[in-house]
Amino acid sequence: DPPCTQGTHSAANPGAGAPEAALASPPPLHNRCTSSSTLAPMAAGGGEAPVYSVLLPTYNERQNLPLILMLLSEAFDEMGETYEVVVIEDNSPDGTADVAREMQRVLGASRVVLVERAGKLGLGTAYVDGLKVARGRFVLILDADLSHHPKYIKDMVRKQREGDYDVVTGTRYRRGGGVAGWDLRRKLTSRVANYLAFTLLNPGPAVSDLTGSFRLFKREVLEQLFPRLVSKGYVFQMEIIVRAAREFKVAEVPIAFVDRLYGESKLGGAEIVAYLHGLWTIFTQI
């Protein structure tokens, strides 16, 4: 057996199955000291679990990962809150996993937890695998490419506490929110995608940004929603917020979305086609 290493896990390949299948069968762990059943709510070393877990899927984010991890550390330390970042790494060819291991040494294995997967297995299953090892009572999701600045986390936490909301989601489409660094084509694509989603899915007035992905959840909300989700990829997040808006107490805070600093956008023609297919799937099944 490999030596016992705290903070690094290996997720099994869920294949083409639905996210609920992945949630039902926990991945094998490299950490021989801690079984999957004891990862929550206690820390791998037996310490107290953090209040907040950040789920951070990565693929070819070698340059962005150190920056987003340091910004997250600064944001939570400024608030005086305990946290962990679960990096769900899809075997990036650029060595993102090596950077994550280096950041474990810098910030500590209790603050940076690495889940390594066999390949690019999809955003939906990444969140499912991340939640399996996350220990926080609240779960944040955001992009690793610095499009979502951690400075907004304090606003989301404040809003959650004001009304004991189950979900707080960032929005680009209310006063104070917006987008920076996009050309007209990208802005139109986002607006049309959001309009189509609202027209077909009718989530109600609580949510204005269905295609965003910067959100704060009570842990139990995700635990209830994940087994019922039917979509994968980018529309996975859209299905989450549509179901949440119908069943839970949801609030929004304005955010500014900034185009990635390093690397290439993963949004292309194939992703647009997958979005339209996924949108139709959600419309016909929920």
C-alpha positions as CSV (number, residue, x, y, z in Angstrom):
1,D,0.0,0.0,0.0
2,P,1.1,3.6,-0.6
3,P,2.1,5.7,2.5
4,C,-0.6,7.4,4.4
5,T,-1.1,11.0,3.0
6,Q,-3.5,13.4,4.4
7,G,-5.5,15.6,2.0
8,T,-5.1,13.7,-1.3
9,H,-7.8,11.4,-2.7
10,S,-8.3,9.4,-5.9
11,A,-11.8,9.4,-7.4
12,A,-12.9,6.4,-9.4
13,N,-14.0,6.9,-13.0
14,P,-17.8,7.2,-12.9
15,G,-17.9,6.5,-16.6
16,A,-21.0,7.7,-18.4
17,G,-23.4,7.1,-15.6
18,A,-25.6,9.7,-14.0
19,P,-24.2,11.9,-11.1
20,E,-26.4,10.1,-8.6
21,A,-24.6,6.8,-9.4
22,A,-21.3,8.5,-8.7
23,L,-22.7,9.9,-5.4
24,A,-23.9,6.4,-4.4
25,S,-20.5,4.8,-4.7
26,P,-17.7,6.7,-2.9
27,P,-14.3,6.7,-4.6
28,P,-11.3,4.8,-3.2
29,L,-9.0,6.9,-1.1
30,H,-5.2,7.1,-1.2
31,N,-5.5,8.2,2.4
32,R,-5.3,4.9,4.3
33,C,-5.7,6.6,7.7
34,T,-9.2,7.8,7.1
35,S,-12.1,5.9,5.6
36,S,-14.7,7.7,3.4
37,S,-17.3,7.4,6.1
38,T,-15.2,9.5,8.6
39,L,-14.3,12.3,6.3
40,A,-17.4,14.3,7.4
41,P,-17.9,16.0,9.8
42,M,-14.4,15.3,11.3
43,A,-11.2,16.3,9.6
44,A,-8.9,13.6,8.3
45,G,-6.5,14.2,11.2
46,G,-9.4,14.1,13.7
47,G,-9.6,17.9,14.0
48,E,-12.7,20.1,13.9
49,A,-14.3,20.4,10.4
50,P,-14.3,23.8,8.7
51,V,-17.4,25.9,8.3
52,Y,-17.0,26.4,4.6
53,S,-15.9,24.0,1.8
54,V,-15.1,25.4,-1.6
55,L,-15.4,22.9,-4.5
56,L,-13.0,23.9,-7.2
57,P,-12.9,21.7,-10.4
58,T,-9.8,22.1,-12.5
59,Y,-8.5,21.2,-15.9
60,N,-5.4,23.0,-17.3
61,E,-5.4,25.7,-14.6
62,R,-1.8,25.5,-13.6
63,Q,-1.3,29.3,-13.8
64,N,-4.6,30.3,-12.2
65,L,-4.7,27.8,-9.3
66,P,-2.1,29.4,-7.0
67,L,-3.7,32.8,-7.5
68,I,-7.3,31.7,-6.7
69,L,-6.1,29.6,-3.7
70,M,-4.3,32.6,-2.2
71,L,-7.3,34.9,-2.9
72,L,-9.6,32.4,-1.2
73,S,-7.2,32.1,1.8
74,E,-7.2,35.9,2.1
75,A,-11.0,36.2,1.8
76,F,-11.7,33.6,4.5
77,D,-8.9,34.8,6.8
78,E,-10.3,38.3,6.6
79,M,-13.7,37.1,7.7
80,G,-12.2,34.9,10.4
81,E,-13.9,31.8,9.1
82,T,-12.5,28.3,8.8
83,Y,-12.4,26.8,5.3
84,E,-11.1,24.2,3.0
85,V,-10.7,24.1,-0.8
86,V,-11.4,20.8,-2.4
87,V,-9.6,20.8,-5.8
88,I,-11.1,18.2,-8.1
89,E,-8.4,17.6,-10.7
90,D,-9.2,15.9,-14.0
91,N,-5.7,14.7,-14.9
92,S,-4.7,18.0,-16.6
93,P,-1.8,17.6,-19.0
94,D,-0.3,21.0,-17.9
95,G,0.6,19.7,-14.4
96,T,-2.2,21.4,-12.4
97,A,-2.1,18.5,-9.9
98,D,1.6,19.2,-9.1
99,V,0.7,22.8,-8.5
100,A,-2.1,21.7,-6.2
101,R,0.3,19.5,-4.2
102,E,2.7,22.4,-3.9
103,M,-0.1,24.7,-2.6
104,Q,-0.9,22.0,0.0
105,R,2.6,22.5,1.3
106,V,2.2,26.3,1.3
107,L,-1.3,26.6,2.8
108,G,-1.6,23.2,4.6
109,A,-3.3,19.9,3.7
110,S,-6.3,20.8,5.9
111,R,-6.9,23.9,3.7
112,V,-6.2,22.4,0.2
113,V,-7.6,18.9,-0.4
114,L,-6.8,17.3,-3.7
115,V,-9.1,14.8,-5.4
116,E,-7.4,13.4,-8.5
117,R,-9.5,11.8,-11.2
118,A,-8.6,9.6,-14.2
119,G,-9.5,12.2,-16.9
120,K,-11.9,14.9,-18.0
121,L,-15.0,13.4,-16.6
122,G,-17.5,16.3,-16.6
123,L,-18.3,19.2,-14.3
124,G,-21.3,17.5,-12.7
125,T,-19.4,14.5,-11.5
126,A,-16.6,16.7,-10.3
127,Y,-19.0,18.4,-7.9
128,V,-20.3,15.1,-6.8
129,D,-16.8,13.7,-6.1
130,G,-15.9,16.9,-4.4
131,L,-18.8,16.8,-2.0
132,K,-17.9,13.3,-0.9
133,V,-14.8,14.6,0.8
134,A,-15.9,18.1,1.7
135,R,-16.5,18.6,5.4
136,G,-18.0,22.1,5.7
137,R,-21.5,22.9,6.7
138,F,-21.7,25.3,3.8
139,V,-20.4,24.6,0.3
140,L,-19.2,27.2,-2.2
141,I,-18.8,26.6,-5.9
142,L,-16.9,28.9,-8.2
143,D,-14.6,28.8,-11.3
144,A,-10.9,28.2,-10.9
145,D,-9.9,30.6,-13.7
146,L,-10.4,33.8,-11.6
147,S,-13.6,34.8,-13.3
148,H,-15.2,34.8,-9.9
149,H,-13.4,36.9,-7.4
150,P,-13.4,35.6,-3.8
151,K,-14.0,39.1,-2.5
152,Y,-17.7,38.6,-3.1
153,I,-17.8,35.6,-0.7
154,K,-18.2,38.0,2.3
155,D,-21.3,39.5,0.6
156,M,-22.7,36.0,0.0
157,V,-22.1,35.0,3.6
158,R,-23.6,38.2,4.9
159,K,-26.7,37.7,2.7
160,Q,-27.1,34.1,3.8
161,R,-27.0,35.0,7.5
162,E,-29.5,37.9,7.0
163,G,-32.3,35.6,5.9
164,D,-31.0,32.1,6.8
165,Y,-31.1,31.4,3.1
166,D,-30.5,27.9,1.8
167,V,-28.7,29.2,-1.4
168,V,-27.1,32.5,-2.2
169,T,-26.1,32.9,-5.9
170,G,-24.0,35.5,-7.6
171,T,-25.7,37.4,-10.4
172,R,-24.4,39.4,-13.3
173,Y,-27.9,40.7,-14.2
174,R,-28.9,42.9,-11.3
175,R,-27.8,46.4,-10.3
176,G,-24.2,46.2,-9.3
177,G,-23.4,43.1,-11.3
178,G,-21.8,42.8,-14.8
179,V,-19.2,41.3,-17.1
180,A,-15.7,42.5,-18.0
181,G,-13.4,41.3,-20.7
182,W,-16.0,39.8,-23.0
183,D,-16.5,40.8,-26.7
184,L,-20.0,41.4,-28.0
185,R,-20.4,37.9,-29.4
186,R,-19.7,36.3,-25.9
187,K,-22.1,38.7,-24.2
188,L,-24.8,38.0,-26.7
189,T,-24.2,34.2,-26.3
190,S,-24.6,34.5,-22.5
191,R,-27.7,36.6,-22.7
192,V,-29.4,34.3,-25.2
193,A,-28.5,31.3,-23.2
194,N,-29.9,32.9,-20.0
195,Y,-33.1,34.0,-21.9
196,L,-33.7,30.5,-23.3
197,A,-33.2,28.9,-19.9
198,F,-35.7,31.3,-18.3
199,T,-38.2,30.8,-21.0
200,L,-38.1,27.0,-20.9
201,L,-37.5,26.4,-17.2
202,N,-39.4,29.3,-15.5
203,P,-37.5,29.3,-12.2
204,G,-39.4,32.2,-10.7
205,P,-38.3,35.8,-9.6
206,A,-35.7,34.8,-7.0
207,V,-33.0,34.0,-9.6
208,S,-31.9,36.3,-12.5
209,D,-28.7,34.5,-13.6
210,L,-29.3,30.8,-14.4
211,T,-26.1,30.3,-16.3
212,G,-23.8,31.6,-13.6
213,S,-21.7,29.3,-11.4
214,F,-20.7,31.3,-8.2
215,R,-22.9,30.0,-5.4
216,L,-23.1,29.3,-1.7
217,F,-25.2,26.4,-0.5
218,K,-26.2,24.9,2.8
219,R,-24.6,21.4,2.5
220,E,-27.9,19.6,3.0
221,V,-29.3,21.3,-0.1
222,L,-26.7,19.7,-2.3
223,E,-27.1,16.4,-0.6
224,Q,-30.8,16.5,-1.4
225,L,-30.4,17.7,-4.9
226,F,-27.5,15.7,-6.3
227,P,-29.1,12.3,-6.4
228,R,-32.0,13.7,-8.4
229,L,-30.0,15.6,-11.1
230,V,-30.3,14.3,-14.6
231,S,-27.8,16.6,-16.4
232,K,-24.0,16.8,-16.7
233,G,-21.5,19.3,-17.9
234,Y,-22.2,23.0,-17.8
235,V,-26.0,22.7,-17.6
236,F,-25.5,20.7,-14.3
237,Q,-25.2,24.0,-12.4
238,M,-28.2,25.4,-14.2
239,E,-30.3,22.4,-13.2
240,I,-29.1,22.8,-9.6
241,I,-30.3,26.4,-9.3
242,V,-33.6,25.8,-11.1
243,R,-34.5,23.0,-8.7
244,A,-33.2,25.0,-5.7
245,A,-35.3,28.0,-6.7
246,R,-38.4,25.8,-6.7
247,E,-37.8,24.1,-3.5
248,F,-35.5,26.2,-1.2
249,K,-35.0,29.7,0.0
250,V,-32.8,31.5,-2.5
251,A,-31.2,35.0,-2.6
252,E,-28.8,36.8,-4.9
253,V,-25.9,39.2,-4.6
254,P,-24.5,41.1,-7.6
255,I,-21.0,40.1,-8.8
256,A,-18.7,41.2,-11.6
257,F,-17.7,38.4,-13.8
258,V,-14.2,38.9,-15.3
259,D,-12.8,36.9,-18.2
260,R,-10.1,34.5,-17.4
261,L,-6.5,35.8,-17.0
262,Y,-4.6,32.7,-18.1
263,G,-5.4,29.8,-20.4
264,E,-8.1,29.3,-22.9
265,S,-11.9,29.4,-22.4
266,K,-13.5,26.0,-22.4
267,L,-16.6,27.4,-24.1
268,G,-16.7,26.4,-27.8
269,G,-19.1,25.0,-30.4
270,A,-19.3,21.6,-28.8
271,E,-20.2,23.2,-25.4
272,I,-22.9,25.3,-26.9
273,V,-24.5,22.2,-28.6
274,A,-24.2,20.3,-25.3
275,Y,-25.8,23.3,-23.5
276,L,-28.8,23.2,-25.9
277,H,-29.2,19.5,-25.5
278,G,-28.9,19.7,-21.8
279,L,-31.4,22.5,-21.6
280,W,-33.9,20.4,-23.5
281,T,-33.2,17.5,-21.2
282,I,-33.9,19.6,-18.1
283,F,-37.1,21.0,-19.6
284,T,-38.5,17.6,-20.4
285,Q,-37.6,15.9,-17.1
286,I,-38.2,18.4,-14.3
